[in-house]
Amino acid sequence: MLFSSLRTLSFRGPSVASRAFSTSPVARAAEVKSLGVIGAGQMGLGIALVAAQKAGVPVTLVDTSQGSIDKGLKFADKLLEKDVAKERLTRDAADIVRSRITPTLKMDDLSSVDFVIEAVPEIPDLKTGIFSKLAQIAPKHAILATNTSSISITKIAAATTTDPKDLQAASRVISTHFMNPVPIQKGVEIIAGLQTSQETIDTSLKLMERMGKVSSVSADSPGFLANRILMPYINEAVICLETGVGGREDIDNIMKNGTNVPMGPLTLADFIGLDTCLSIMNVLHQETGDSKYRPSGLLKRMVDAGWKGRKAGKDRRTSNQTTRQDYNYLRSTLIKPPNMSKQLQLTLSTSLVLAEQLQSAFSAPPSDTSSPTGDLSAKDALPLLSAAATELKSQVTKLSLLAITSPFTHTAVTSVVATLNESILPSLVTAALLVTPSMHTKAFRAEVEVQVKTALREVRDLLKEVQTVAGKKDAATSQSELSQAEKDSVMVAAGRVWDVCDTSVDIAAKGVVGYVVRRVEEWRDLVRDAVEEIEEWDPDEEGDEFFDEIMSDKGDDDDDDNDDDDGENESNAALHEQKKTSVRILKPVAQIYPAIVKHRLGSVPELSSSLASKLELLMQNLQHIPGLIDEVAGALYEENTEKCVQYLVRVRSCANKVMQSVELSWTADESSKEDKFTAWSRTWLKVMDEVSKPVLDSGNSK
């Protein structure tokens, strides 16, 4: 049953973090005497070198390219020579470290290692393919670690077997995400998947300690900790460069000198590799569905152009990659896209900044005393919201069509964006700020705020798409036609703005009362479904077949069975009675929702502060009841009659408050003549007193 399933669903056992630092003697760290590293790139080589030098273990370094291995080992030699020159290592010690690293092109050479760390590019299929092979090649005791910076560990672990129940290999999969550059940065993230065993966690933590690393534990969530924080920071820096908020040096300098980081975000992206940054942002965006993780258009274009940063190499003519000088030139010039007019660029940049700044208008608590503009008041809020949302949809439609239609007209696009900046977006925010808690209720104010903030975010995303298009299209050339995918991207972004505009217009048209009606009807459905499920529930059928089958196999003494049956029958009889009592109380409670919608919310006068306060209180109590009924159902399924009684008493109290608050019409006072609903509500209160008397008596006796 639904409620029963929900009540019993829970996370068994401690969290990943608590497991990682468990002091339980059950799981013990295994000793790592040899290490395998897959990937001889920047990360893999760094891991191999640190393991050989700090942990003193022999390392088998695997790569599919002899060129990559040669390049990596040459870099290792360079680092060791530097340590010798600075007297951090003796010549003999450096030679010993170097001798511990054995290169190979064969993954089969990992058949005798105790611990494997995969450090290949951030491509899901590549990583899962490697782990599928590792499960067959590596020893049955070997820990299989990945250096992934964003891909699910649970998903990687699942690739080690075709049978989800077979955890022999999957339980040994974990992430040891090293920070770059590995020889310098001490940090490492430890991420366990659902299948990861405690011994795997303990062994990994112990090895990281031997390698001189400081471990931080993260949940298996997209991006984990480091990149969930770092990559949006880098992406936003690229957006600032792209939209003209600041120049390359200005962006890096303010972060270095203002926040005391060792390098600015653009220099850091250059060091990490723009392709890696883009890959991680794509994973974050795809896995979370959150637009704040959408990669910058400039970041995409630079990777498409092959401009990937320092790690890519320095001879563009032979490797099709960028030199440092060329890369800096590209970043400094892409602030002014070649096919975009200066006026359009400035207008788009202004609009992007404005949309972001307008979001901050909601950071302060809503005011009931002041108006955002001198001539407008709270009563103007909803008409202004409707007008602004309608006009926004119209201008967005025009903007999207101008963006995807040839020839691209800079002046026309500039005009539309300027209209958004000068009137529509400010009007939309003004309308939301005019919606005050005292005149419209806190809940309605929050609903409008969510819609307007969503509109600003979606408009900002659309403007980024237009900016990308403007950088490519040119009215004077025929070589800049958009692909269908690029057109679709613009229209999808426009569609999201249309959706929020339609919702805003609908909210404004229905007003506070319409919003309250919608919420009350939602709670009505929850209450009705819960009561029906309790009514259909039969304690006699709960698990009978399962237990009967077990007992028939045991062949226990018949007399014992009869004694057990007698006790079970008594228990079930009590449950049946408690269920009947619960239904007798809950059915009248379910009736109040449609009655209030029809007889009270259908005749609400013009809103005032006192009426808004009454509606706020009404919603709070009506919203509380479904959760309490859920608790009643849970107590019944748990056969906890005492707990059931406690929640029934709270349901009754909440429902009584609701009926007392709407007993009289909105405009009536205590001396007014009662209407039909007043008479009905008083009858309802008497019925509720009668049906809940056994519960109250039971509660008092306890």
RAURCOR-V316754 format. One record per backbone hydrogen bond with DSSP energy under -0.5 kcal/mol. CO is the residue of the C=O (numbers start at 1). NH is the residue of the N-H. If there is no record, write none. Layout:
# RAURCOR-V316754
CO NH
CO NH
This chain:
# RAURCOR-V316754
1 5
2 6
3 7
4 8
5 9
10 12
15 19
16 20
17 21
19 22
31 33
33 58
34 114
34 115
35 60
36 117
37 39
37 62
38 119
41 45
42 46
43 47
44 48
45 49
46 50
47 51
48 52
49 53
50 54
50 55
51 56
51 57
58 35
59 61
59 102
60 37
60 62
61 104
62 39
65 69
66 70
67 71
68 72
69 73
70 74
71 75
72 76
73 77
74 78
75 79
76 80
77 81
78 82
79 83
80 84
81 85
82 86
83 88
83 89
84 87
90 94
91 95
92 96
93 97
94 98
95 99
96 100
97 100
98 101
100 59
100 102
101 103
102 61
104 63
105 107
106 109
107 110
108 111
110 113
114 143
115 36
116 118
116 145
117 38
118 147
121 123
123 127
124 128
125 129
126 130
127 131
128 132
129 133
130 134
131 135
133 136
133 137
134 138
139 142
143 116
143 145
144 174
145 118
146 176
150 223
152 156
153 157
154 158
155 159
156 159
157 160
158 161
162 164
163 166
165 167
167 171
169 172
170 173
171 197
172 144
173 193
174 146
174 176
175 177
175 191
176 178
177 189
181 184
181 185
186 214
187 179
188 216
189 177
189 191
190 218
191 175
193 196
197 201
198 202
199 203
200 204
201 205
202 206
203 207
204 208
205 209
206 210
207 211
208 213
209 212
213 215
214 188
216 190
218 192
219 221
221 224
223 227
223 228
225 229
226 229
226 230
227 231
227 232
229 233
230 234
231 235
232 236
233 237
234 238
235 239
236 240
237 241
238 242
239 243
240 244
240 245
240 246
241 244
247 251
248 252
249 253
250 254
251 255
252 256
253 257
254 258
255 259
255 261
256 260
264 268
265 269
266 270
267 271
268 272
269 273
270 310
270 311
273 277
274 278
275 279
276 280
277 281
278 282
279 283
280 284
281 285
282 286
283 287
284 288
285 289
290 293
291 294
296 300
297 301
298 302
299 303
300 304
301 305
302 307
303 306
306 308
308 274
309 312
310 313
314 316
315 318
315 319
316 320
323 327
324 328
325 329
326 330
327 331
328 332
329 333
330 334
333 336
337 340
341 345
342 346
343 347
344 348
345 349
346 350
347 351
348 352
349 353
350 354
351 355
352 356
353 357
354 358
355 359
356 360
357 360
358 361
359 362
360 363
373 376
377 380
378 381
380 384
381 385
382 386
383 387
384 388
385 389
386 390
387 391
388 392
389 393
390 394
391 395
392 396
393 397
394 398
395 399
396 400
397 401
398 402
399 403
400 404
401 405
408 410
409 413
410 414
411 415
412 416
413 417
414 418
415 419
416 420
417 421
418 422
419 423
419 424
420 425
423 427
424 428
425 429
426 430
427 431
428 432
429 433
430 434
431 435
432 435
434 436
436 439
436 440
437 441
441 445
442 446
443 447
444 448
445 449
446 450
447 451
448 452
449 453
450 454
451 455
452 456
453 457
454 458
455 459
456 460
457 461
458 462
459 463
460 464
461 465
462 466
463 467
464 468
465 469
466 470
467 471
468 472
469 472
469 473
471 339
474 477
483 487
484 488
485 489
486 490
487 491
488 492
489 493
490 494
491 495
492 496
493 497
494 498
495 499
496 500
497 501
498 502
499 503
500 504
501 505
502 506
503 507
504 508
505 509
506 510
507 511
510 514
511 515
512 516
513 517
514 518
515 519
516 520
517 521
518 522
519 523
520 524
521 525
522 526
523 527
524 528
525 529
526 530
527 531
528 532
529 533
530 534
531 535
532 536
533 537
537 539
538 541
538 542
539 542
541 543
541 544
543 547
544 548
545 549
546 550
547 551
548 552
549 553
550 554
551 555
551 556
557 561
558 562
559 563
560 564
561 565
562 566
563 567
564 568
565 569
566 570
567 571
568 572
569 573
570 574
571 575
572 576
573 577
574 578
575 579
576 580
577 581
578 582
579 583
580 584
581 585
582 586
583 587
584 588
585 589
586 590
587 591
588 592
589 592
589 593
590 593
590 594
591 595
592 596
593 597
594 598
595 599
596 600
596 601
600 603
601 604
608 612
609 613
610 614
611 615
612 616
613 617
614 618
615 619
616 620
617 621
618 622
619 623
620 624
621 625
622 626
623 627
624 628
625 629
626 630
627 631
628 632
629 633
630 634
631 635
632 636
633 637
634 638
635 640
636 639
639 641
640 644
641 645
642 646
643 647
644 648
645 649
646 650
647 651
648 652
649 653
650 654
651 655
652 656
653 657
654 658
655 659
656 660
657 661
658 662
660 663
665 668
669 672
675 679
676 680
677 681
678 682
679 683
680 684
681 685
682 686
683 687
684 688
685 689
686 690
687 691
688 692
690 693
692 696
693 697
694 698
695 699
696 700
697 701
698 702
